[in-house]
C-alpha cells in the first residue's frame, strides 16, 4: 500500500477567519494526502503536540492576525525541542515580503499569500515530500 503524505493544517492564534485554511485542507485532501484540520485558535504548543500525536510529515499554518513573526518562530522552536527536524513547516496568510524572507531564513518553508492557487500549494507539498520523505503522489 502506498504511503500518503500526512498534513496537519492549523489556525494559530486568535484569528477566527478559517476559510483559507479549509480550502487548502480540502485541496491537499483532494490531491490524495491525509489531512488533519485542528480548527481555530490553536496555540503553538497545541499544534506541535497534535502534529506529534498524528505523526505528520507536514504542518501548514494559516495566519491572518499579523502575529506571524511570533507564532512561526515559536512553532519552529517547539518542533526543534521535540525532535521534529524532518517535518516541514509552511504557511500562508497576510505576510509582508520582508517578513517572509526572515521566516524562511529561520527555517520555515514556503509562505503563501492571498491569491495563491491551491494547485501551487499541492505541488509544493508533493515536491517536498518526494525529496525529503521519498513519498511520491505524482499519479494522483
DSSP file (Angstrom, degrees, kcal/mol; ACC not computed):
  #  RESIDUE AA STRUCTURE BP1 BP2  ACC     N-H-->O    O-->H-N    N-H-->O    O-->H-N    TCO  KAPPA ALPHA  PHI   PSI    X-CA   Y-CA   Z-CA
    1    1 A X              0   0    0      0, 0.0     2,-0.2     0, 0.0     0, 0.0   0.000 360.0 360.0 360.0 136.1    0.0    0.0    0.0
    2    2 A X        -     0   0    0      1,-0.1     2,-0.3   133,-0.0   133,-0.1  -0.504 360.0-122.9 -73.5 133.9    1.3    3.4   -0.9
    3    3 A X        -     0   0    0     -2,-0.2     2,-0.2     1,-0.0   133,-0.1  -0.606  25.3-141.8 -77.9 133.7    2.1    5.8    1.9
    4    4 A X        -     0   0    0     -2,-0.3     2,-0.4   131,-0.1    29,-0.1  -0.616  21.2-104.5 -92.9 154.8    0.2    9.0    1.9
    5    5 A X        -     0   0    0     -2,-0.2    29,-2.6    27,-0.2     2,-0.6  -0.651  34.8-144.1 -73.3 129.3    1.6   12.4    2.9
    6    6 A X  E     -a   34   0A   0     -2,-0.4    51,-2.6    27,-0.2    52,-1.9  -0.888  22.0-177.4-102.8 122.6    0.2   13.3    6.3
    7    7 A X  E     -ab  35  58A   0     27,-3.1    29,-2.8    -2,-0.6     2,-0.5  -0.962  17.5-157.7-125.1 133.2   -0.5   17.0    6.7
    8    8 A X  E     -ab  36  59A   0     50,-2.6    52,-3.3    -2,-0.4     2,-0.5  -0.953  11.2-165.0-107.0 126.0   -1.8   19.0    9.8
    9    9 A X  E     +ab  37  60A   0     27,-3.1    29,-2.4    -2,-0.5    30,-0.4  -0.942  14.9 175.9-110.9 130.6   -3.4   22.3    9.0
   10   10 A X  E     - b   0  61A   0     50,-2.6    52,-2.6    -2,-0.5     2,-0.7  -0.970  32.9-138.2-137.7 149.3   -4.0   24.7   11.8
   11   11 A X  E     - b   0  62A   0     28,-1.5    31,-2.8    -2,-0.3     2,-0.3  -0.940  33.5-154.5-102.0 113.3   -5.2   28.2   12.5
   12   12 A X  B >   -e   42   0B   0     50,-1.2     3,-0.6    -2,-0.7    52,-0.2  -0.637  46.5  -3.7 -93.7 146.4   -2.8   29.7   15.0
   13   13 A X  T 3  S-     0   0    0     29,-2.2    28,-0.3    -2,-0.3    29,-0.1  -0.295 109.0 -39.8  79.0-158.9   -3.6   32.5   17.5
   14   14 A X  T 3  S+     0   0    0     27,-0.1    -1,-0.2    26,-0.1     2,-0.1   0.471  90.2 123.3 -89.8  -3.6   -6.8   34.5   17.9
   15   15 A X    <   -     0   0    0     -3,-0.6    26,-0.7     1,-0.1    50,-0.1  -0.399  40.4-169.5 -61.3 127.8   -7.6   34.9   14.2
   16   16 A X        +     0   0    0     -2,-0.1     2,-0.9    24,-0.1    -1,-0.1   0.277  52.3 105.9-104.1  10.3  -11.1   33.5   13.5
   17   17 A X        +     0   0    0      1,-0.1     4,-0.2     2,-0.0     3,-0.1  -0.799  33.5 157.1 -95.3 105.0  -11.0   33.5    9.7
   18   18 A X     >  +     0   0    0     -2,-0.9     4,-2.3     1,-0.1     5,-0.2   0.335  38.1 102.0-114.4   8.0  -10.6   29.9    8.6
   19   19 A X  H  > S+     0   0    0      1,-0.2     4,-2.3     2,-0.2     5,-0.2   0.928  86.2  48.5 -58.4 -46.0  -12.0   29.8    5.1
   20   20 A X  H  > S+     0   0    0      1,-0.2     4,-2.5     2,-0.2    -1,-0.2   0.908 110.7  50.5 -61.6 -42.8   -8.5   29.8    3.5
   21   21 A X  H  > S+     0   0    0     -4,-0.2     4,-2.6     1,-0.2    -1,-0.2   0.901 111.7  48.2 -62.1 -40.9   -7.3   27.0    5.8
   22   22 A X  H  X S+     0   0    0     -4,-2.3     4,-2.4     2,-0.2    -1,-0.2   0.878 110.6  50.9 -68.1 -37.8  -10.3   24.9    5.0
   23   23 A X  H  X S+     0   0    0     -4,-2.3     4,-2.3    -5,-0.2    -2,-0.2   0.927 113.1  45.5 -64.9 -44.6   -9.8   25.5    1.2
   24   24 A X  H  X S+     0   0    0     -4,-2.5     4,-2.5     2,-0.2     5,-0.2   0.926 112.1  51.8 -64.8 -44.3   -6.1   24.5    1.5
   25   25 A X  H  X S+     0   0    0     -4,-2.6     4,-2.4     1,-0.2    -2,-0.2   0.920 111.4  47.3 -58.0 -44.4   -7.0   21.4    3.6
   26   26 A X  H  X S+     0   0    0     -4,-2.4     4,-2.9     2,-0.2    -1,-0.2   0.902 111.0  51.3 -64.9 -41.1   -9.6   20.3    1.0
   27   27 A X  H  X S+     0   0    0     -4,-2.3     4,-1.1     2,-0.2    -2,-0.2   0.911 111.9  46.2 -63.6 -42.5   -7.2   20.8   -1.9
   28   28 A X  H  <>S+     0   0    0     -4,-2.5     5,-2.1     2,-0.2     3,-0.2   0.909 114.1  48.4 -67.0 -41.5   -4.5   18.7   -0.2
   29   29 A X  H ><5S+     0   0    0     -4,-2.4     3,-2.0    -5,-0.2    -2,-0.2   0.926 109.7  51.8 -62.5 -45.0   -7.0   16.0    0.7
   30   30 A X  H 3<5S+     0   0    0     -4,-2.9    -1,-0.2     1,-0.3    -2,-0.2   0.742 103.4  60.4 -64.4 -22.1   -8.4   16.0   -2.9
   31   31 A X  T 3<5S-     0   0    0     -4,-1.1    -1,-0.3    -3,-0.2    -2,-0.2   0.358 129.6 -94.4 -87.0   5.1   -4.8   15.6   -4.1
   32   32 A X  T < 5S+     0   0    0     -3,-2.0     2,-0.2     1,-0.3   -27,-0.2   0.567  82.1 130.9  98.8   9.6   -4.5   12.3   -2.1
   33   33 A X      < -     0   0    0     -5,-2.1     2,-0.6   -29,-0.1    -1,-0.3  -0.626  61.3-117.5 -93.7 154.4   -3.0   13.5    1.1
   34   34 A X  E     -a    6   0A   0    -29,-2.6   -27,-3.1    -2,-0.2     2,-0.5  -0.821  39.1-166.5 -86.0 124.2   -4.2   12.6    4.6
   35   35 A X  E     -a    7   0A   0     -2,-0.6     2,-0.5   -29,-0.2   -27,-0.2  -0.954  17.3-167.8-122.9 130.8   -5.2   15.9    6.2
   36   36 A X  E     -a    8   0A   0    -29,-2.8   -27,-3.1    -2,-0.5     2,-0.6  -0.973   8.8-162.1-111.8 121.8   -5.9   16.7    9.8
   37   37 A X  E     -a    9   0A   0     -2,-0.5   -27,-0.2   -29,-0.2   -29,-0.1  -0.931   4.0-167.8-107.1 121.1   -7.5   20.1   10.4
   38   38 A X        -     0   0    0    -29,-2.4   -28,-0.2    -2,-0.6     2,-0.1   0.636  32.1-135.2 -85.4 -14.7   -7.2   21.2   14.0
   39   39 A X        -     0   0    0    -30,-0.4   -28,-1.5   -21,-0.1     3,-0.3  -0.444  41.0 -21.2  91.7-168.7   -9.7   24.1   13.9
   40   40 A X  S    S+     0   0    0      1,-0.2   -24,-0.1    -2,-0.1   -27,-0.1  -0.270 108.6  18.8 -81.2 159.4   -9.5   27.7   15.2
   41   41 A X  S    S+     0   0    0    -26,-0.7     2,-0.3   -28,-0.3   -29,-0.2   0.839  71.8 170.4  56.3  48.3   -7.4   29.3   17.9
   42   42 A X  B     -e   12   0B   0    -31,-2.8   -29,-2.2    -3,-0.3    -1,-0.2  -0.698  26.0-137.9 -88.5 138.4   -4.6   26.8   18.3
   43   43 A X     >  -     0   0    0     -2,-0.3     4,-2.4   -31,-0.2     5,-0.2  -0.550  27.7-109.5 -84.9 159.8   -1.5   27.6   20.4
   44   44 A X  H  > S+     0   0    0      1,-0.2     4,-2.5     2,-0.2     5,-0.2   0.901 121.8  53.1 -54.7 -39.8    1.9   26.7   19.1
   45   45 A X  H  > S+     0   0    0      1,-0.2     4,-2.4     2,-0.2    -1,-0.2   0.910 108.9  48.2 -62.9 -42.2    2.1   24.0   21.8
   46   46 A X  H  > S+     0   0    0      2,-0.2     4,-2.5     1,-0.2    -1,-0.2   0.899 112.0  50.2 -64.4 -40.8   -1.3   22.5   20.7
   47   47 A X  H  X S+     0   0    0     -4,-2.4     4,-2.1     2,-0.2    -2,-0.2   0.938 113.1  44.2 -64.3 -48.1   -0.2   22.5   17.1
   48   48 A X  H  X S+     0   0    0     -4,-2.5     4,-2.1     2,-0.2    -2,-0.2   0.915 114.2  50.1 -65.6 -42.7    3.2   20.7   17.8
   49   49 A X  H  X S+     0   0    0     -4,-2.4     4,-2.6    -5,-0.2    -1,-0.2   0.925 111.8  47.4 -61.8 -44.9    1.5   18.2   20.2
   50   50 A X  H  X S+     0   0    0     -4,-2.5     4,-2.3     1,-0.2    -1,-0.2   0.881 109.9  54.3 -63.4 -37.4   -1.2   17.4   17.7
   51   51 A X  H  X>S+     0   0    0     -4,-2.1     5,-1.8     2,-0.2     4,-0.5   0.881 110.5  45.7 -64.1 -39.0    1.5   17.0   15.0
   52   52 A X  H ><5S+     0   0    0     -4,-2.1     3,-0.9     2,-0.2    -2,-0.2   0.938 113.3  49.0 -68.8 -47.1    3.4   14.5   17.1
   53   53 A X  H 3<5S+     0   0    0     -4,-2.6    -2,-0.2     1,-0.3    -1,-0.2   0.864 116.0  43.3 -60.8 -36.1    0.3   12.6   18.0
   54   54 A X  H 3<5S-     0   0    0     -4,-2.3    -1,-0.3    -5,-0.2    -2,-0.2   0.493 103.0-133.4 -89.3  -4.6   -0.8   12.4   14.4
   55   55 A X  T <<5 -     0   0    0     -3,-0.9    -3,-0.2    -4,-0.5   -49,-0.1   0.935  39.5-176.0  52.7  54.2    2.8   11.6   13.1
   56   56 A X      < -     0   0    0     -5,-1.8   -49,-0.2     1,-0.1    -1,-0.1  -0.397  35.2-154.8 -84.4 158.4    2.6   14.1   10.3
   57   57 A X  S    S+     0   0    0    -51,-2.6    31,-2.2     1,-0.2     2,-0.3   0.689  82.7  31.6 -92.8 -28.1    5.1   14.9    7.6
   58   58 A X  E     -bc   7  88A   0    -52,-1.9   -50,-2.6    29,-0.2     2,-0.5  -0.985  59.4-159.5-139.9 139.2    3.9   18.5    7.1
   59   59 A X  E     -bc   8  89A   0     29,-3.3    31,-2.8    -2,-0.3     2,-0.5  -0.991  11.6-167.7-118.3 126.8    2.5   21.3    9.2
   60   60 A X  E     -bc   9  90A   0    -52,-3.3   -50,-2.6    -2,-0.5     2,-0.5  -0.967   4.3-163.4-115.5 126.2    0.6   24.1    7.5
   61   61 A X  E     -bc  10  91A   0     29,-2.1    31,-2.1    -2,-0.5     2,-0.5  -0.920   7.1-157.3-113.0 130.1   -0.3   27.2    9.4
   62   62 A X  E     +bc  11  92A   0    -52,-2.6   -50,-1.2    -2,-0.5     2,-0.4  -0.926  20.7 172.7-103.9 126.7   -2.8   29.8    8.4
   63   63 A X  E     + c   0  93A   0     29,-2.7    31,-0.8    -2,-0.5     5,-0.1  -0.936  21.9 152.1-143.5 113.7   -2.2   33.2   10.0
   64   64 A X        +     0   0    0     -2,-0.4    -1,-0.1   -52,-0.2    29,-0.1   0.353  59.3  86.6-116.5   1.8   -4.0   36.4    9.2
   65   65 A X  S    S-     0   0    0    -53,-0.2    -1,-0.1   -50,-0.1    28,-0.0   0.574  98.4-113.2 -85.2 -10.0   -3.6   38.1   12.5
   66   66 A X  S    S+     0   0    0     28,-0.2     3,-0.4    -3,-0.0    -1,-0.1   0.484  89.1 111.4  89.8   2.5   -0.2   39.7   12.0
   67   67 A X    >>  +     0   0    0      1,-0.2     4,-3.0   -55,-0.1     3,-1.6   0.157  34.5 116.0 -94.5  18.8    1.4   37.5   14.6
   68   68 A X  H 3>  +     0   0    0      1,-0.3     4,-1.5     2,-0.2     5,-0.5   0.819  69.9  57.5 -59.6 -33.7    3.5   35.6   12.1
   69   69 A X  H 34 S+     0   0    0     -3,-0.4    -1,-0.3     1,-0.2    -2,-0.1   0.602 117.7  34.4 -76.4  -9.2    6.8   36.8   13.5
   70   70 A X  H <> S+     0   0    0     -3,-1.6     4,-1.7     3,-0.1    -2,-0.2   0.781 119.6  46.1-102.5 -48.9    5.9   35.4   16.9
   71   71 A X  H  X S+     0   0    0     -4,-3.0     4,-2.6     2,-0.2     5,-0.2   0.940 110.8  48.5 -67.0 -51.6    3.9   32.3   16.0
   72   72 A X  H  X S+     0   0    0     -4,-1.5     4,-2.7    -5,-0.2     5,-0.2   0.932 113.5  46.0 -60.8 -47.9    6.1   30.7   13.3
   73   73 A X  H  > S+     0   0    0     -5,-0.5     4,-2.6     1,-0.2    -1,-0.2   0.889 112.7  52.1 -61.1 -36.2    9.4   31.0   15.3
   74   74 A X  H  X S+     0   0    0     -4,-1.7     4,-2.3     2,-0.2    -2,-0.2   0.934 111.0  46.3 -64.1 -45.4    7.6   29.6   18.4
   75   75 A X  H  X S+     0   0    0     -4,-2.6     4,-2.7     2,-0.2    -2,-0.2   0.932 112.7  50.4 -62.4 -45.5    6.4   26.6   16.5
   76   76 A X  H  X S+     0   0    0     -4,-2.7     4,-2.6    -5,-0.2    -2,-0.2   0.920 110.1  50.3 -58.0 -44.3    9.8   26.1   15.0
   77   77 A X  H  X S+     0   0    0     -4,-2.6     4,-2.3     1,-0.2    -1,-0.2   0.912 112.2  46.6 -61.4 -43.7   11.4   26.2   18.4
   78   78 A X  H  X S+     0   0    0     -4,-2.3     4,-1.8     2,-0.2    -1,-0.2   0.883 110.8  53.1 -66.1 -38.7    9.0   23.7   19.8
   79   79 A X  H  <>S+     0   0    0     -4,-2.7     5,-2.9     2,-0.2    -2,-0.2   0.927 110.6  47.1 -61.2 -44.5    9.5   21.4   16.8
   80   80 A X  H ><5S+     0   0    0     -4,-2.6     3,-1.3     1,-0.2    -2,-0.2   0.908 110.2  52.6 -64.8 -41.5   13.2   21.5   17.3
   81   81 A X  H 3<5S+     0   0    0     -4,-2.3    -1,-0.2     1,-0.3    -2,-0.2   0.841 112.0  46.7 -60.3 -33.3   12.8   20.8   21.1
   82   82 A X  T 3<5S-     0   0    0     -4,-1.8    -1,-0.3    -5,-0.1    -2,-0.2   0.307 118.7-108.6 -95.6   8.3   10.6   17.8   20.3
   83   83 A X  T < 5S+     0   0    0     -3,-1.3     3,-0.3    -4,-0.2    -3,-0.2   0.849  71.9 139.9  72.8  35.2   13.0   16.4   17.6
   84   84 A X    > < +     0   0    0     -5,-2.9     3,-1.9     1,-0.2    -4,-0.2  -0.113  15.2 130.8-102.4  35.6   10.8   17.2   14.6
   85   85 A X  T 3   +     0   0    0      1,-0.3    -1,-0.2    -5,-0.2    -5,-0.1   0.769  69.4  58.5 -61.2 -25.6   13.6   18.4   12.2
   86   86 A X  T 3  S+     0   0    0     -3,-0.3     2,-0.5     2,-0.1    -1,-0.3   0.294  87.8  93.5 -88.5  11.3   12.2   16.1    9.5
   87   87 A X  S <  S-     0   0    0     -3,-1.9     2,-0.3   -29,-0.0   -29,-0.2  -0.891  73.9-129.4-107.6 132.2    8.8   17.8    9.4
   88   88 A X  E     -c   58   0A   0    -31,-2.2   -29,-3.3    -2,-0.5     2,-0.5  -0.621  15.8-162.3 -79.1 132.9    8.0   20.6    7.1
   89   89 A X  E     +c   59   0A   0     -2,-0.3    20,-3.8    18,-0.3     2,-0.3  -0.975  25.1 154.0-112.4 116.1    6.5   23.8    8.5
   90   90 A X  E     +c   60   0A   0    -31,-2.8   -29,-2.1    -2,-0.5     2,-0.3  -0.806  12.0 169.9-130.0 175.6    4.9   26.0    5.9
   91   91 A X  E     -cd  61 111A   0     19,-2.1    21,-2.9    -2,-0.3     2,-0.3  -0.944  18.2-142.4-166.6-172.7    2.1   28.5    5.9
   92   92 A X  E     +cd  62 112A   0    -31,-2.1   -29,-2.7    -2,-0.3     2,-0.3  -0.987  36.6  93.7-162.9 163.3    0.1   31.3    4.5
   93   93 A X  E    S-c   63   0A   0     19,-2.2     2,-1.2    -2,-0.3    21,-0.4  -0.957  81.7 -27.7 145.5-161.7   -1.7   34.5    5.2
   94   94 A X  S    S+     0   0    0    -31,-0.8     2,-0.4    -2,-0.3   -26,-0.2  -0.755  73.8 153.4 -91.6  97.4   -1.0   38.2    5.0
   95   95 A X        -     0   0    0     -2,-1.2    -2,-0.1   -27,-0.1     5,-0.1  -0.988  42.8-122.3-132.5 121.3    2.7   38.3    5.5
   96   96 A X    >>  -     0   0    0     -2,-0.4     4,-2.2     1,-0.1     3,-0.6  -0.267  27.0-114.7 -62.2 149.6    4.9   41.1    4.2
   97   97 A X  H 3> S+     0   0    0      1,-0.2     4,-2.2     2,-0.2     5,-0.2   0.861 115.3  53.9 -53.3 -41.7    7.8   40.1    1.8
   98   98 A X  H 3> S+     0   0    0      1,-0.2     4,-1.8     2,-0.2    -1,-0.2   0.870 110.2  47.4 -65.8 -34.4   10.5   41.2    4.2
   99   99 A X  H <> S+     0   0    0     -3,-0.6     4,-2.9     2,-0.2    -1,-0.2   0.861 107.3  56.8 -72.8 -35.7    9.0   39.0    6.9
  100  100 A X  H  X S+     0   0    0     -4,-2.2     4,-2.6     2,-0.2     5,-0.2   0.939 108.2  47.8 -58.0 -46.8    8.7   36.1    4.5
  101  101 A X  H  X S+     0   0    0     -4,-2.2     4,-2.4     1,-0.2    -2,-0.2   0.932 112.5  48.5 -60.7 -46.1   12.4   36.3    3.9
  102  102 A X  H  X S+     0   0    0     -4,-1.8     4,-1.3     1,-0.2    -2,-0.2   0.924 112.9  47.6 -60.4 -45.7   13.2   36.4    7.6
  103  103 A X  H  X>S+     0   0    0     -4,-2.9     5,-2.3     1,-0.2     4,-0.8   0.890 111.3  50.2 -65.5 -40.1   10.9   33.5    8.4
  104  104 A X  H ><5S+     0   0    0     -4,-2.6     3,-0.9     1,-0.2    -1,-0.2   0.900 107.0  55.0 -63.9 -39.6   12.4   31.4    5.6
  105  105 A X  H 3<5S+     0   0    0     -4,-2.4    -1,-0.2     1,-0.2    -2,-0.2   0.816 105.0  54.7 -61.6 -29.8   15.9   32.2    6.8
  106  106 A X  H 3<5S-     0   0    0     -4,-1.3    -1,-0.2    -3,-0.2    -2,-0.2   0.693 132.0 -91.1 -76.2 -19.4   14.8   30.8   10.2
  107  107 A X  T <<5S+     0   0    0     -3,-0.9   -18,-0.3    -4,-0.8     2,-0.2   0.448  78.7 138.8 122.6   2.4   13.7   27.5    8.6
  108  108 A X      < -     0   0    0     -5,-2.3    -1,-0.4     1,-0.1   -18,-0.2  -0.563  46.8-132.9 -74.2 142.9   10.1   28.0    7.7
  109  109 A X        -     0   0    0    -20,-3.8    -1,-0.1     1,-0.2   -19,-0.1   0.300  57.9 -24.4 -73.0-150.4    9.2   26.5    4.3
  110  110 A X        -     0   0    0    -20,-0.1   -19,-2.1    11,-0.1     2,-0.5  -0.274  56.4-152.1 -63.6 145.3    7.2   28.3    1.7
  111  111 A X  E     -d   91   0A   0    -21,-0.2     2,-0.4    -3,-0.1   -19,-0.3  -0.978  10.9-155.1-122.3 117.4    4.8   31.1    2.8
  112  112 A X  E     -d   92   0A   0    -21,-2.9   -19,-2.2    -2,-0.5     2,-0.2  -0.750   4.7-153.7 -98.9 136.3    1.8   31.6    0.5
  113  113 A X    >   -     0   0    0     -2,-0.4     3,-1.7   -21,-0.2   -19,-0.2  -0.588  40.9 -65.6-103.4 166.8    0.0   34.9    0.3
  114  114 A X  T 3  S+     0   0    0    -21,-0.4    -1,-0.2     1,-0.2     3,-0.1  -0.187 120.4  35.1 -52.9 139.6   -3.6   35.6   -0.6
  115  115 A X  T 3  S+     0   0    0      1,-0.3    -1,-0.2    -3,-0.1     2,-0.1   0.287  79.7 140.9  97.5  -8.6   -4.4   34.7   -4.3
  116  116 A X    <   -     0   0    0     -3,-1.7    -1,-0.3     1,-0.1     2,-0.2  -0.435  57.7-114.3 -64.9 137.8   -2.1   31.8   -4.4
  117  117 A X    >>  -     0   0    0      1,-0.1     4,-1.2    -2,-0.1     3,-0.8  -0.528  13.5-134.0 -70.9 137.8   -3.5   28.9   -6.5
  118  118 A X  H 3> S+     0   0    0      1,-0.2     4,-2.5    -2,-0.2     5,-0.2   0.836 106.6  63.7 -62.2 -29.7   -4.2   25.8   -4.4
  119  119 A X  H 3> S+     0   0    0      1,-0.2     4,-2.4     2,-0.2    -1,-0.2   0.848  98.4  54.8 -62.9 -32.3   -2.5   23.8   -7.1
  120  120 A X  H <> S+     0   0    0     -3,-0.8     4,-2.1     2,-0.2    -1,-0.2   0.878 108.6  48.0 -66.5 -37.2    0.7   25.6   -6.3
  121  121 A X  H  X S+     0   0    0     -4,-1.2     4,-2.5     2,-0.2     5,-0.2   0.921 111.3  50.2 -68.9 -43.8    0.4   24.6   -2.7
  122  122 A X  H  X S+     0   0    0     -4,-2.5     4,-2.7     1,-0.2     5,-0.2   0.932 111.7  48.1 -58.6 -47.3   -0.3   21.0   -3.6
  123  123 A X  H  X S+     0   0    0     -4,-2.4     4,-2.8     1,-0.2     5,-0.2   0.913 111.2  51.1 -61.4 -43.3    2.7   20.9   -6.0
  124  124 A X  H  X S+     0   0    0     -4,-2.1     4,-2.4     2,-0.2    -2,-0.2   0.941 113.1  43.7 -60.1 -48.8    5.0   22.4   -3.3
  125  125 A X  H  X S+     0   0    0     -4,-2.5     4,-2.7     2,-0.2     5,-0.2   0.918 114.7  50.0 -65.6 -43.2    4.0   19.9   -0.6
  126  126 A X  H  X S+     0   0    0     -4,-2.7     4,-2.5    -5,-0.2    -2,-0.2   0.941 112.3  47.3 -58.6 -48.0    4.2   16.9   -3.1
  127  127 A X  H  X S+     0   0    0     -4,-2.8     4,-2.3    -5,-0.2     5,-0.2   0.904 112.7  48.9 -63.4 -41.2    7.7   18.0   -4.2
  128  128 A X  H  X S+     0   0    0     -4,-2.4     4,-3.1    -5,-0.2     5,-0.4   0.938 112.6  47.9 -62.6 -46.0    8.9   18.5   -0.7
  129  129 A X  H  X>S+     0   0    0     -4,-2.7     4,-2.0     1,-0.2     6,-1.8   0.873 112.1  49.5 -64.5 -37.6    7.5   15.1    0.4
  130  130 A X  H  X5S+     0   0    0     -4,-2.5     4,-0.7     4,-0.3    -1,-0.2   0.931 117.5  40.2 -65.4 -45.2    9.1   13.4   -2.6
  131  131 A X  H  <5S+     0   0    0     -4,-2.3    -2,-0.2    -5,-0.2    -1,-0.2   0.895 129.3  26.7 -72.3 -41.5   12.5   15.0   -2.0
  132  132 A X  H  <5S+     0   0    0     -4,-3.1    -3,-0.2    -5,-0.2    -2,-0.2   0.703 134.8  25.0 -99.4 -22.1   12.6   14.7    1.8
  133  133 A X  H  <5S-     0   0    0     -4,-2.0    -3,-0.2    -5,-0.4    -2,-0.1   0.484  93.9-121.6-121.3  -8.1   10.4   11.7    2.6
  134  134 A X     << +     0   0    0     -5,-0.7     2,-0.6    -4,-0.7    -4,-0.3   0.736  63.7 142.5  70.6  21.6   10.5    9.6   -0.6
  135  135 A X        -     0   0    0     -6,-1.8     2,-0.6    -9,-0.1    -1,-0.3  -0.857  31.0-168.7 -98.4 123.6    6.7    9.8   -0.9
  136  136 A X        +     0   0    0     -2,-0.6     3,-0.2  -133,-0.1    -9,-0.1  -0.941  23.2 159.8-119.7 114.0    5.6   10.1   -4.5
  137  137 A X    >   +     0   0    0     -2,-0.6     3,-1.9     1,-0.1    -1,-0.1   0.007  33.8 125.4-115.0  25.4    2.0   11.0   -5.2
  138  138 A X  T 3   +     0   0    0      1,-0.3    -1,-0.1     2,-0.2   -11,-0.0   0.825  69.1  58.7 -56.1 -32.8    2.5   12.3   -8.8
  139  139 A X  T 3         0   0    0      1,-0.3    -1,-0.3    -3,-0.2    -2,-0.1   0.620 360.0 360.0 -76.5 -10.8   -0.1    9.9  -10.2
  140  140 A X    <         0   0    0     -3,-1.9    -1,-0.3  -109,-0.1    -2,-0.2   0.469 360.0 360.0 -83.9 360.0   -2.9   11.3   -8.1
